[in-house]
Amino acid sequence: MGRGEHETELSIARRRGMSNSYWIGVDLGKQSLDAAVAEVGGPTAQWMRLPAASFETNPGLAPLVRWAQAQLDGGAVAGVCIESTGRLGWRFMETLGDALGPVSMVNPARTKAFGDSLGQRDKTDRADACVLAFYGATMQPPPTAKPSAVLQELRECNRLFSALSTDKQAYQKRLLDGPASALVRKELQQTIRALERRMAKMQEHMDNLIAADRSMKDDVERITSIKGVGPRTALVLLAELGDLRRFSRNELASYVGLYPRCHESGSSVRKRPRMVKRGGAAIRKALYLCAMSARVHNPQMRRLFQRLTQNGKAPMAALGAIMRKLLLLARSLLVNNTVYDPCHT
């Protein structure tokens, strides 16, 4: 059993008209987790009085499952709501399996705003678990599909490659500063060469993963058919987004953070729209480099850049539009199973 007991029985919060369907909110931690149970249709005022408990993660999730099932009182679990926490969340999904119900991994920014709307004052694990449970019962987010083993491997390798690249750039900058010590210069050079070898090894492994998966290999070929988009960008898109076909156009642009945010109020506030820059920073970085190349070497993107700047758009805003265009174009090629044709786009 967990460290703490739930503070109130679910029967206390029972009200007429409830669906007898429940959502379980779980606030994940490395050493422990907190869980809460909320009934669909439950009163908003009761969100802080939801039954909740804390569990150590070492014994596994069996105590959590037993406790959660004991709170249902014959009802059914509609879903389990957790925040997107990287490996911690995926490990939880894999370990839990189908023991309780489908797991929905949600954006922490959404649950934070939802908690603020409820008047959440305390930032505790128990309170976060209650917010997650009530968010699930209210919003009923769709289940999150678990990525394939190949995609997980590709994603982790790509992120390590990016980290190694960042380290390499940092050491190169230190070397360019011209250290006076010959020993320091030697150590920096050796470190840079070692990082380059590790990056080459990682890149080879990722190339082999894609070559062994026919679907990914075909997707890379379609994406790289766009003039200005190289294999590295295609790899980043697949590693971070998975199958682009699962997104609609607006969902994809929103997920990556490539849409303008307006800031207007009354007659006096008229700020210039700006890109929100939320979501996948690594994807935006790769697309920005592609946009810089495409505006010169891709006639279609060059015309788009010229048209936008002639209409008064700032050069950076025009580049943002090219980034969005390249992303949606890559999705369109995958959806239609075709390659880039500048005459038909």
KEMAR-12159 format. One record per residue (C-alpha): residue in three letters; x, z, y. Coordinates in steps of 0.001 Angstrom, whole numbers, plus 500000, padded with zeros to 6 digits. Each point is the difference from the previous one (the first is absolute). Layout:
BEGIN
+-----+--------+--------+--------+
|   r |     xx |     zz |     yy |
+-----+--------+--------+--------+
| ALA |      X |      Z |      Y |
...
+-----+--------+--------+--------+
This chain:
BEGIN
+-----+--------+--------+--------+
|   r |     xx |     zz |     yy |
+-----+--------+--------+--------+
| MET | 500000 | 500000 | 500000 |
| GLY | 501164 | 499495 | 503552 |
| ARG | 501434 | 502493 | 502410 |
| GLY | 496755 | 500464 | 501882 |
| GLU | 496346 | 500086 | 499086 |
| HIS | 497279 | 498104 | 501827 |
| GLU | 498474 | 502143 | 502690 |
| THR | 496368 | 499125 | 499475 |
| GLU | 497981 | 498691 | 497093 |
| LEU | 498622 | 496491 | 500278 |
| SER | 496543 | 501386 | 499314 |
| ILE | 500083 | 501764 | 503383 |
| ALA | 500343 | 496656 | 501783 |
| ARG | 497287 | 498326 | 497910 |
| ARG | 497271 | 498372 | 502105 |
| ARG | 496917 | 497974 | 499276 |
| GLY | 500364 | 496246 | 499930 |
| MET | 503595 | 499943 | 498847 |
| SER | 500988 | 497315 | 497528 |
| ASN | 501718 | 502301 | 497470 |
| SER | 502995 | 497701 | 500345 |
| TYR | 503351 | 501422 | 501080 |
| TRP | 503270 | 499019 | 501591 |
| ILE | 503226 | 501895 | 499371 |
| GLY | 502547 | 500153 | 502793 |
| VAL | 503604 | 500701 | 499037 |
| ASP | 502759 | 500817 | 502485 |
| LEU | 503234 | 499131 | 498190 |
| GLY | 503322 | 501801 | 500187 |
| LYS | 503207 | 499896 | 498011 |
| GLN | 499690 | 503554 | 498697 |
| SER | 496252 | 500554 | 500206 |
| LEU | 496705 | 498379 | 500856 |
| ASP | 496707 | 501167 | 501465 |
| ALA | 496617 | 498697 | 498912 |
| ALA | 496464 | 500269 | 501326 |
| VAL | 496613 | 498740 | 498810 |
| ALA | 497276 | 498572 | 502266 |
| GLU | 496553 | 498820 | 499014 |
| VAL | 498767 | 496666 | 501320 |
| GLY | 497419 | 500699 | 502673 |
| GLY | 501207 | 503532 | 500603 |
| PRO | 499547 | 501593 | 503440 |
| THR | 502778 | 499385 | 502487 |
| ALA | 500058 | 503627 | 501115 |
| GLN | 501046 | 501061 | 496502 |
| TRP | 503187 | 497922 | 499789 |
| MET | 502324 | 502992 | 500486 |
| ARG | 498095 | 502024 | 497383 |
| LEU | 500544 | 497507 | 497199 |
| PRO | 501381 | 501440 | 496764 |
| ALA | 503760 | 499545 | 499991 |
| ALA | 502986 | 501102 | 497944 |
| SER | 503781 | 499590 | 499867 |
| PHE | 501994 | 498932 | 496954 |
| GLU | 503637 | 499797 | 499048 |
| THR | 501066 | 496490 | 499035 |
| ASN | 502421 | 501044 | 497246 |
| PRO | 497383 | 500673 | 497259 |
| GLY | 498467 | 496591 | 500657 |
| LEU | 496490 | 499158 | 501169 |
| ALA | 498020 | 501575 | 497147 |
| PRO | 499195 | 503181 | 502014 |
| LEU | 498749 | 497843 | 502874 |
| VAL | 497777 | 497982 | 497677 |
| ARG | 498513 | 503117 | 498371 |
| TRP | 499339 | 501641 | 503355 |
| ALA | 498413 | 496874 | 501486 |
| GLN | 497725 | 499486 | 497011 |
| ALA | 498879 | 503610 | 500223 |
| GLN | 498808 | 499417 | 503594 |
| LEU | 497778 | 497020 | 499207 |
| ASP | 497120 | 501964 | 498453 |
| GLY | 498889 | 497001 | 497976 |
| GLY | 500646 | 497470 | 502735 |
| ALA | 502246 | 496951 | 499899 |
| VAL | 503257 | 499257 | 501802 |
| ALA | 499590 | 497018 | 502325 |
| GLY | 503708 | 499898 | 500835 |
| VAL | 503198 | 501818 | 500847 |
| CYS | 501313 | 499644 | 503555 |
| ILE | 503705 | 500327 | 500820 |
| GLU | 502153 | 498929 | 502917 |
| SER | 502520 | 497195 | 499718 |
| THR | 503243 | 501910 | 499378 |
| GLY | 502208 | 497417 | 498327 |
| ARG | 501418 | 500855 | 496594 |
| LEU | 498211 | 503364 | 499983 |
| GLY | 496611 | 498319 | 500138 |
| TRP | 500803 | 497353 | 497395 |
| ARG | 501427 | 502654 | 497665 |
| PHE | 496821 | 502043 | 500392 |
| MET | 497830 | 496975 | 499190 |
| GLU | 502065 | 499188 | 496930 |
| THR | 499966 | 503582 | 498716 |
| LEU | 496298 | 500598 | 500673 |
| GLY | 498862 | 496745 | 498417 |
| ASP | 496247 | 500049 | 499345 |
| ALA | 499767 | 503758 | 499518 |
| LEU | 497755 | 500512 | 503048 |
| GLY | 499023 | 496635 | 501392 |
| PRO | 501248 | 497110 | 502133 |
| VAL | 502648 | 500932 | 502564 |
| SER | 499781 | 498758 | 503590 |
| MET | 503206 | 500053 | 502021 |
| VAL | 499139 | 500039 | 503698 |
| ASN | 501886 | 499592 | 503260 |
| PRO | 501097 | 503436 | 501334 |
| ALA | 499140 | 498880 | 503542 |
| ARG | 496358 | 499585 | 498964 |
| THR | 499733 | 503435 | 498413 |
| LYS | 501765 | 501545 | 503004 |
| ALA | 497444 | 498450 | 502364 |
| PHE | 497186 | 501035 | 497642 |
| GLY | 501256 | 503592 | 499984 |
| ASP | 500139 | 499997 | 503799 |
| SER | 496400 | 498805 | 500090 |
| LEU | 499032 | 502974 | 497842 |
| GLY | 501718 | 502373 | 502388 |
| GLN | 502873 | 500851 | 497675 |
| ARG | 502185 | 502563 | 501735 |
| ASP | 502292 | 501264 | 497251 |
| LYS | 502660 | 497854 | 498371 |
| THR | 500182 | 501454 | 496504 |
| ASP | 500102 | 498441 | 496557 |
| ARG | 496599 | 501474 | 499163 |
| ALA | 498444 | 498625 | 503188 |
| ASP | 501529 | 496577 | 499341 |
| ALA | 498565 | 500004 | 496466 |
| CYS | 496546 | 500845 | 501380 |
| VAL | 500263 | 497178 | 502541 |
| LEU | 501013 | 497548 | 497261 |
| ALA | 497101 | 501074 | 497772 |
| PHE | 497465 | 499739 | 502820 |
| TYR | 501507 | 496673 | 501141 |
| GLY | 499511 | 498614 | 496493 |
| ALA | 496428 | 501288 | 499787 |
| THR | 499156 | 498570 | 503426 |
| MET | 501916 | 496707 | 500131 |
| GLN | 500233 | 499327 | 496236 |
| PRO | 503212 | 497903 | 500162 |
| PRO | 500513 | 497392 | 497265 |
| PRO | 502301 | 500788 | 497067 |
| THR | 503652 | 499088 | 500413 |
| ALA | 501384 | 497546 | 497476 |
| LYS | 503244 | 501121 | 498412 |
| PRO | 502790 | 497425 | 500489 |
| SER | 501597 | 498407 | 496979 |
| ALA | 503303 | 501279 | 498656 |
| VAL | 501746 | 496848 | 501251 |
| LEU | 498607 | 500435 | 503509 |
| GLN | 500990 | 503666 | 500080 |
| GLU | 503520 | 499101 | 498908 |
| LEU | 500225 | 497230 | 502586 |
| ARG | 498704 | 502258 | 502772 |
| GLU | 502447 | 502813 | 499286 |
| CYS | 502926 | 497598 | 499692 |
| ASN | 499068 | 498306 | 503268 |
| ARG | 499804 | 503314 | 501842 |
| LEU | 503376 | 501072 | 498639 |
| PHE | 501428 | 496629 | 501035 |
| SER | 498664 | 500547 | 503531 |
| ALA | 501511 | 503493 | 500109 |
| LEU | 503373 | 498653 | 498857 |
| SER | 499800 | 497272 | 502645 |
| THR | 499303 | 502601 | 502699 |
| ASP | 502976 | 502079 | 498840 |
| LYS | 502224 | 496939 | 499996 |
| GLN | 499025 | 499135 | 503583 |
| ALA | 500716 | 503585 | 501098 |
| TYR | 503504 | 499921 | 498469 |
| GLN | 500665 | 496572 | 501485 |
| LYS | 499127 | 501320 | 503462 |
| ARG | 502383 | 502921 | 499529 |
| LEU | 502725 | 497584 | 498942 |
| LEU | 499352 | 497783 | 503041 |
| ASP | 500476 | 503043 | 502225 |
| GLY | 503679 | 499773 | 499025 |
| PRO | 500941 | 503416 | 498569 |
| ALA | 503552 | 500980 | 500869 |
| SER | 500652 | 501419 | 496532 |
| ALA | 501269 | 497461 | 497478 |
| LEU | 498607 | 502160 | 497188 |
| VAL | 496534 | 499970 | 501553 |
| ARG | 500090 | 496216 | 500402 |
| LYS | 501057 | 499604 | 496366 |
| GLU | 497250 | 502328 | 498748 |
| LEU | 497379 | 498186 | 502062 |
| GLN | 501099 | 496614 | 498655 |
| GLN | 499921 | 501260 | 496420 |
| THR | 496565 | 501529 | 500524 |
| ILE | 498644 | 496750 | 501433 |
| ARG | 501363 | 498009 | 497053 |
| ALA | 498498 | 502522 | 497547 |
| LEU | 496608 | 499721 | 501708 |
| GLU | 500197 | 496208 | 499874 |
| ARG | 500676 | 500131 | 496267 |
| ARG | 497035 | 502305 | 499438 |
| MET | 497771 | 497770 | 502132 |
| ALA | 501075 | 496919 | 498045 |
| LYS | 499249 | 501794 | 496730 |
| MET | 496591 | 501079 | 501258 |
| GLN | 499186 | 496508 | 501275 |
| GLU | 500937 | 498488 | 496644 |
| HIS | 497727 | 502470 | 498211 |
| MET | 497071 | 499171 | 502304 |
| ASP | 500575 | 496269 | 499545 |
| ASN | 499934 | 500505 | 496230 |
| LEU | 496751 | 501976 | 500232 |
| ILE | 498325 | 497179 | 501915 |
| ALA | 501420 | 497297 | 497738 |
| ALA | 498638 | 501810 | 496926 |
| ASP | 496483 | 500224 | 501470 |
| ARG | 498428 | 496546 | 500211 |
| SER | 497298 | 501053 | 502467 |
| MET | 502479 | 501576 | 502417 |
| LYS | 502363 | 497060 | 499652 |
| ASP | 497230 | 497554 | 500920 |
| ASP | 498939 | 502186 | 502942 |
| VAL | 503560 | 500071 | 501351 |
| GLU | 500233 | 496217 | 499764 |
| ARG | 496720 | 499580 | 501901 |
| ILE | 500948 | 502461 | 502739 |
| THR | 503496 | 498568 | 500489 |
| SER | 498528 | 496522 | 500379 |
| ILE | 499138 | 501098 | 503569 |
| LYS | 502797 | 498827 | 502262 |
| GLY | 501610 | 503109 | 501471 |
| VAL | 499111 | 502368 | 497154 |
| GLY | 502845 | 500710 | 497583 |
| PRO | 500251 | 501623 | 496556 |
| ARG | 500819 | 503406 | 501478 |
| THR | 496780 | 500091 | 502040 |
| ALA | 497956 | 498779 | 497037 |
| LEU | 501489 | 502793 | 497900 |
| VAL | 499153 | 502604 | 502645 |
| LEU | 496402 | 498769 | 500225 |
| LEU | 499486 | 500159 | 496244 |
| ALA | 501799 | 503323 | 499571 |
| GLU | 498140 | 501794 | 502793 |
| LEU | 496594 | 498310 | 499798 |
| GLY | 499723 | 498962 | 496374 |
| ASP | 497501 | 497209 | 499497 |
| LEU | 499010 | 498721 | 503435 |
| ARG | 496810 | 498549 | 498525 |
| ARG | 498426 | 503479 | 499821 |
| PHE | 499817 | 500149 | 503810 |
| SER | 497637 | 498211 | 502326 |
| ARG | 501585 | 498467 | 503103 |
| ASN | 499009 | 502887 | 502252 |
| GLU | 500937 | 502627 | 497422 |
| LEU | 503463 | 498504 | 499590 |
| ALA | 500691 | 499831 | 503738 |
| SER | 498713 | 503555 | 500416 |
| TYR | 502063 | 501328 | 497085 |
| VAL | 503209 | 498590 | 501439 |
| GLY | 499104 | 500960 | 503580 |
| LEU | 499910 | 496473 | 501428 |
| TYR | 496965 | 500188 | 502267 |
| PRO | 499591 | 500762 | 503719 |
| ARG | 498695 | 503291 | 501298 |
| CYS | 497952 | 499877 | 503178 |
| HIS | 500115 | 502852 | 502511 |
| GLU | 497171 | 499722 | 502509 |
| SER | 497695 | 502500 | 501643 |
| GLY | 497525 | 499469 | 502807 |
| SER | 501158 | 497769 | 502835 |
| SER | 503389 | 501575 | 500691 |
| VAL | 501801 | 500080 | 496641 |
| ARG | 501071 | 496543 | 498869 |
| LYS | 503225 | 500335 | 498055 |
| ARG | 501610 | 497022 | 498342 |
| PRO | 499098 | 499761 | 496277 |
| ARG | 502885 | 501014 | 497755 |
| MET | 500743 | 499643 | 496316 |
| VAL | 499059 | 503233 | 498232 |
| LYS | 503163 | 500048 | 497806 |
| ARG | 498391 | 502143 | 497331 |
| GLY | 500464 | 499651 | 496273 |
| GLY | 502865 | 498065 | 498441 |
| ALA | 502973 | 500162 | 502353 |
| ALA | 502270 | 498362 | 497419 |
| ILE | 497604 | 497065 | 499715 |
| ARG | 499803 | 499580 | 503778 |
| LYS | 503792 | 500044 | 500231 |
| ALA | 500305 | 497215 | 497421 |
| LEU | 497247 | 497964 | 501656 |
| TYR | 501572 | 500417 | 503435 |
| LEU | 503251 | 498421 | 498794 |
| CYS | 497985 | 497186 | 498424 |
| ALA | 498061 | 499466 | 503237 |
| MET | 503241 | 499714 | 501953 |
| SER | 501140 | 497262 | 497631 |
| ALA | 496618 | 498280 | 499640 |
| ARG | 499442 | 499582 | 503738 |
| VAL | 503125 | 497806 | 500040 |
| HIS | 499993 | 498239 | 496630 |
| ASN | 496296 | 499838 | 499100 |
| PRO | 498180 | 497408 | 502159 |
| GLN | 496603 | 501634 | 499481 |
| MET | 501270 | 503428 | 501079 |
| ARG | 501960 | 498489 | 502863 |
| ARG | 496827 | 498385 | 501358 |
| LEU | 498131 | 503299 | 499605 |
| PHE | 502713 | 501872 | 501916 |
| GLN | 500049 | 497425 | 502795 |
| ARG | 496208 | 499953 | 500324 |
| LEU | 499742 | 503778 | 500215 |
| THR | 502800 | 500406 | 502524 |
| GLN | 498590 | 497169 | 502148 |
| ASN | 496654 | 501829 | 499998 |
| GLY | 501640 | 503102 | 501437 |
| LYS | 500880 | 501974 | 496877 |
| ALA | 503256 | 501930 | 500054 |
| PRO | 502687 | 498639 | 497648 |
| MET | 499825 | 503138 | 497841 |
| ALA | 496222 | 499695 | 499749 |
| ALA | 500426 | 496367 | 498906 |
| LEU | 502518 | 501110 | 497370 |
| GLY | 497480 | 502563 | 498765 |
| ALA | 497432 | 497231 | 499642 |
| ILE | 502496 | 497966 | 497950 |
| MET | 500659 | 503028 | 497786 |
| ARG | 496269 | 500326 | 499340 |
| LYS | 499687 | 496249 | 499413 |
| LEU | 502840 | 500003 | 497453 |
| LEU | 498515 | 502972 | 498134 |
| LEU | 496508 | 498519 | 499795 |
| LEU | 501443 | 496611 | 499111 |
| ALA | 501885 | 501553 | 497074 |
| ARG | 496770 | 501591 | 498790 |
| SER | 498119 | 496711 | 500355 |
| LEU | 502576 | 498160 | 497874 |
| LEU | 499664 | 502582 | 497227 |
| VAL | 496204 | 500018 | 500128 |
| ASN | 499857 | 496185 | 499783 |
| ASN | 502919 | 499675 | 497548 |
| THR | 501765 | 497444 | 502135 |
| VAL | 503169 | 499495 | 502021 |
| TYR | 500452 | 499700 | 503734 |
| ASP | 498935 | 496721 | 501573 |
| PRO | 500386 | 499958 | 503811 |
| CYS | 497511 | 497149 | 500240 |
| HIS | 497159 | 502066 | 498513 |
| THR | 500474 | 503469 | 501536 |
+-----+--------+--------+--------+
